[in-house]
Amino acid sequence: MHKDPLEKVGLSKNEALVYNILLERGELTPSQIALLTGLTRENTYNIAGELIEKGLAEKIPNRKIITYRLLDPTNLRAFLETQKLKVETGEKVLNDLYPELSNLYKLSSSKGGIAYFKGIEGIKYVFSGTFFDPKPAEILVFRSPEDKVLEDFLLEHILDQTKKGIKSKIIAPKGEKIATDIKRTKLLREIRYVDSSDYIFPAEISIADSKVCIASYGKKKGVVIIDDAEISQTFTSLFNLIWKNTK
């Protein structure tokens, strides 16, 4: 199928069609453009508006009937430069965004593997849904005292977790006060404590089904999710071993 050269510049098929009609006829009303192109009148308004937005056409001022005309074709060069800039910007954004997109794809498509989400927002994102979908029956947690940087968010998250019926077991260092109820809601959690001198956990470890979540609250904040049944079983066995030997 023949492709109009203007489409190669970056115009859509219909934009190129209207551009060429205006180029041939000079000035046209929406009704005239519709008649000459076979487009509906509504589409004509939309396409003319897009050409105006791209700096390629204008609505002639002080006309009782809406009438369009092209601007100088040199504006096509400016439009093309703008398109190049958008592509360059888009490539940079995609390069920055690609790891996040890849992580989400792997987790949502049950392909397993490792996914990393950076920063506080990454931790919030994972705890708000990714790590808990589908809903686990129980979560095992090696709690980090450093999680105070997200205290308010985590309290609301734990409350939401209780409302969903998700139970948790937590191993924490002695001396750390952990809430057993929030807003008069009894939380579905058991807590056991170990000697704080033996418990140095700048990162928090959570285990649920086949997933292991390691959240770092230190200088380089972020969270890693490992979706692997054998690795999860290893962490689960380690948790249970410590759990049985604590009170």
Backbone hydrogen bonds, N-H to C=O, Kabsch-Sander energy under -0.5 kcal/mol:
donor,donor_aa,acceptor,acceptor_aa,energy
4,D,2,H,-0.5
7,E,4,D,-1.7
8,K,4,D,-0.8
8,K,5,P,-0.7
9,V,5,P,-0.8
10,G,6,L,-0.9
11,L,6,L,-2.0
16,A,12,S,-2.6
17,L,13,K,-1.8
18,V,14,N,-2.5
19,Y,15,E,-2.6
20,N,16,A,-2.3
21,I,17,L,-1.8
22,L,18,V,-2.4
23,L,19,Y,-2.2
24,E,20,N,-2.0
25,R,21,I,-2.6
26,G,22,L,-2.4
27,E,25,R,-1.5
28,L,68,Y,-2.0
33,I,29,T,-2.5
34,A,30,P,-2.5
35,L,31,S,-2.1
36,L,32,Q,-2.2
37,T,33,I,-2.1
38,G,34,A,-2.2
44,T,40,T,-2.1
45,Y,41,R,-2.0
46,N,42,E,-2.0
47,I,43,N,-3.0
48,A,44,T,-2.6
49,G,45,Y,-2.2
50,E,46,N,-1.8
51,L,47,I,-2.2
52,I,48,A,-2.2
53,E,49,G,-2.4
54,K,50,E,-1.8
55,G,52,I,-1.5
56,L,51,L,-2.9
57,A,51,L,-0.9
58,E,69,R,-2.7
60,I,58,E,-0.6
60,I,67,T,-2.8
63,R,60,I,-0.6
68,Y,28,L,-3.1
69,R,58,E,-2.1
70,L,26,G,-0.6
71,L,56,L,-2.5
75,N,72,D,-2.6
76,L,73,P,-2.0
77,R,74,T,-1.1
78,A,74,T,-1.1
79,F,75,N,-2.4
80,L,76,L,-2.6
81,E,77,R,-2.3
82,T,78,A,-2.0
83,Q,79,F,-2.2
84,K,80,L,-2.3
85,L,81,E,-2.2
86,K,82,T,-2.3
87,V,83,Q,-2.3
88,E,84,K,-2.5
89,T,85,L,-2.7
90,G,86,K,-3.0
91,E,87,V,-2.5
92,K,88,E,-1.8
93,V,89,T,-2.6
94,L,90,G,-2.7
95,N,91,E,-2.5
96,D,92,K,-2.1
97,L,93,V,-2.5
98,Y,94,L,-2.7
100,E,97,L,-0.5
101,L,97,L,-2.3
102,S,98,Y,-3.1
103,N,99,P,-2.4
104,L,100,E,-2.5
105,Y,101,L,-2.4
106,K,102,S,-2.4
107,L,103,N,-2.2
108,S,104,L,-3.0
109,S,105,Y,-2.0
110,S,107,L,-1.1
111,K,106,K,-2.1
112,G,106,K,-0.7
113,G,227,D,-1.6
115,A,225,I,-2.5
117,F,223,V,-2.7
119,G,221,K,-2.7
122,G,118,K,-0.9
123,I,119,G,-1.8
124,K,120,I,-2.5
125,Y,121,E,-2.4
126,V,122,G,-2.2
127,F,123,I,-2.6
128,S,124,K,-1.9
129,G,125,Y,-0.6
129,G,126,V,-1.0
130,T,125,Y,-1.0
131,F,126,V,-2.2
132,F,129,G,-0.7
133,D,130,T,-0.9
139,I,167,K,-2.0
140,L,207,I,-2.5
141,V,169,K,-2.7
142,F,205,I,-3.2
143,R,141,V,-0.9
143,R,171,I,-2.3
146,E,201,F,-0.5
147,D,144,S,-1.8
148,K,145,P,-0.9
149,V,146,E,-1.4
150,L,147,D,-2.0
151,E,148,K,-1.6
154,L,150,L,-3.0
155,L,151,E,-2.3
156,E,152,D,-1.8
157,H,153,F,-2.3
158,I,154,L,-2.8
159,L,155,L,-2.0
160,D,156,E,-2.3
161,Q,157,H,-2.3
162,T,158,I,-2.1
163,K,159,L,-2.1
164,K,160,D,-1.4
165,G,162,T,-1.7
166,I,161,Q,-2.4
167,K,137,A,-1.8
167,K,165,G,-0.6
168,S,188,L,-2.0
169,K,139,I,-2.3
170,I,190,E,-2.7
171,I,141,V,-2.8
172,A,170,I,-0.5
172,A,192,R,-2.2
174,K,194,V,-2.6
176,E,173,P,-1.6
177,K,175,G,-0.6
178,I,176,E,-0.6
182,I,185,T,-1.9
185,T,182,I,-1.9
186,K,184,R,-0.6
187,L,180,T,-2.5
189,R,187,L,-1.8
190,E,168,S,-2.1
192,R,170,I,-2.7
194,V,172,A,-2.2
198,D,195,D,-1.4
199,Y,196,S,-0.8
200,I,198,D,-0.7
201,F,199,Y,-0.7
204,E,215,A,-2.9
205,I,142,F,-1.8
206,S,213,C,-2.8
207,I,140,L,-2.8
208,A,211,K,-2.6
211,K,208,A,-2.6
212,V,226,I,-2.4
213,C,206,S,-3.2
214,I,224,V,-2.8
215,A,204,E,-2.6
215,A,213,C,-0.6
216,S,214,I,-0.6
216,S,222,G,-2.9
217,Y,202,P,-1.2
217,Y,215,A,-0.6
221,K,219,K,-1.1
222,G,216,S,-1.6
223,V,117,F,-2.7
224,V,214,I,-2.5
225,I,115,A,-3.1
226,I,212,V,-3.0
227,D,113,G,-3.1
227,D,225,I,-0.6
228,D,210,S,-1.9
228,D,226,I,-0.9
232,S,228,D,-2.6
233,Q,229,A,-2.2
234,T,230,E,-1.9
235,F,231,I,-2.2
236,T,232,S,-2.5
237,S,233,Q,-2.4
238,L,234,T,-2.1
239,F,235,F,-2.6
240,N,236,T,-2.7
241,L,237,S,-2.2
242,I,238,L,-1.9
243,W,239,F,-3.0
244,K,240,N,-2.2
245,N,241,L,-0.7
245,N,242,I,-0.7
246,T,243,W,-1.3
247,K,193,Y,-0.6
